[in-house]
Amino acid sequence: MNRLNIPALLKQSLKIALTLCLLHLSFFSISQDSKIDSTHVDFQTGFSFEVHNTKNFGMSFGGVLGKNIGNKMTSNYFTGLYVDVLFVDQPIVAPRLKITLNYLGFFGANLCFANYYRDGLNDFRISPEINFSLFGRASVFVGYNVRVSKHKFSEIGDYKLGLNINLTH
C-alpha cells in the first residue's frame, strides 16, 4: 500500500494556488483602473468554486476573468484558472484552464484543459462540456474527459458532472 506524501502534495498545491492568486491580482489591477479611456475592454474578475464527480468526488477553486457575467440580456463568457483536488486514497491535484461561453446566460459550452498529477505521474485531459447556467453566476455542467497522455489514473472516469459558482466584481 502506497503512503500518502502529504508534504509533496501540499507543496504542489501551494505553488498552483500562489500562481493563481498572482494571476488574479494582476487581472484585477488591470481591469479596475478607472483612468483608462472608454476603448479599454472592461472585464470582470472574481473567484470560482466547483464541486464535481468524475468517478470520484472533487473540488476546485480558482480565479475567473470574463464579460457580462450576471447580465440577463446578453451572452456571457469567461476564462478560469483552477486548482482541482480529487479526493481518493492518494489525492490527485490538477491545474486546469476552463473556457466558457453561455448563450443568453442559460445554455452554454465549456472547454477544459487539466493536467492531473500524483507521485510524479501526469494524466492530461481535455473535456468538452455543456452547461445550464443562471446568467454565468452558477451552472450545472456535464462533460466527457478525453485522455491525451499515455498515463491514465484509474480513479478518474470518462464522464464529469458538476456545479460551478462564480463570485465576480
C-alpha positions, 0 to 999 in steps of 0.5 A, spaced: 500 500 500 502 506 497 503 512 503 500 518 502 506 524 501 502 529 504 508 534 504 509 533 496 502 534 495 501 540 499 507 543 496 504 542 489 498 545 491 501 551 494 505 553 488 498 552 483 494 556 488 500 562 489 500 562 481 493 563 481 492 568 486 498 572 482 494 571 476 488 574 479 491 580 482 494 582 476 487 581 472 484 585 477 489 591 477 488 591 470 481 591 469 479 596 475 483 602 473 478 607 472 483 612 468 483 608 462 479 611 456 472 608 454 476 603 448 479 599 454 475 592 454 472 592 461 472 585 464 470 582 470 474 578 475 472 574 481 473 567 484 470 560 482 468 554 486 466 547 483 464 541 486 464 535 481 464 527 480 468 524 475 468 517 478 470 520 484 468 526 488 472 533 487 473 540 488 476 546 485 477 553 486 480 558 482 480 565 479 475 567 473 476 573 468 470 574 463 464 579 460 457 580 462 457 575 467 450 576 471 447 580 465 440 577 463 440 580 456 446 578 453 451 572 452 456 571 457 463 568 457 469 567 461 476 564 462 478 560 469 484 558 472 483 552 477 486 548 482 482 541 482 483 536 488 480 529 487 479 526 493 481 518 493 486 514 497 492 518 494 489 525 492 490 527 485 491 535 484 490 538 477 491 545 474 486 546 469 484 552 464 476 552 463 473 556 457 466 558 457 461 561 453 453 561 455 448 563 450 443 568 453 446 566 460 442 559 460 445 554 455 452 554 454 459 550 452 465 549 456 472 547 454 477 544 459 484 543 459 487 539 466 493 536 467 492 531 473 498 529 477 500 524 483 507 521 485 510 524 479 505 521 474 501 526 469 494 524 466 492 530 461 485 531 459 481 535 455 473 535 456 468 538 452 462 540 456 455 543 456 452 547 461 445 550 464 447 556 467 443 562 471 446 568 467 454 565 468 453 566 476 452 558 477 451 552 472 450 545 472 455 542 467 456 535 464 462 533 460 466 527 457 474 527 459 478 525 453 485 522 455 491 525 451 497 522 455 499 515 455 498 515 463 491 514 465 489 514 473 484 509 474 480 513 479 478 518 474 472 516 469 470 518 462 464 522 464 464 529 469 458 532 472 458 538 476 456 545 479 460 551 478 459 558 482 462 564 480 463 570 485 465 576 480 466 584 481 
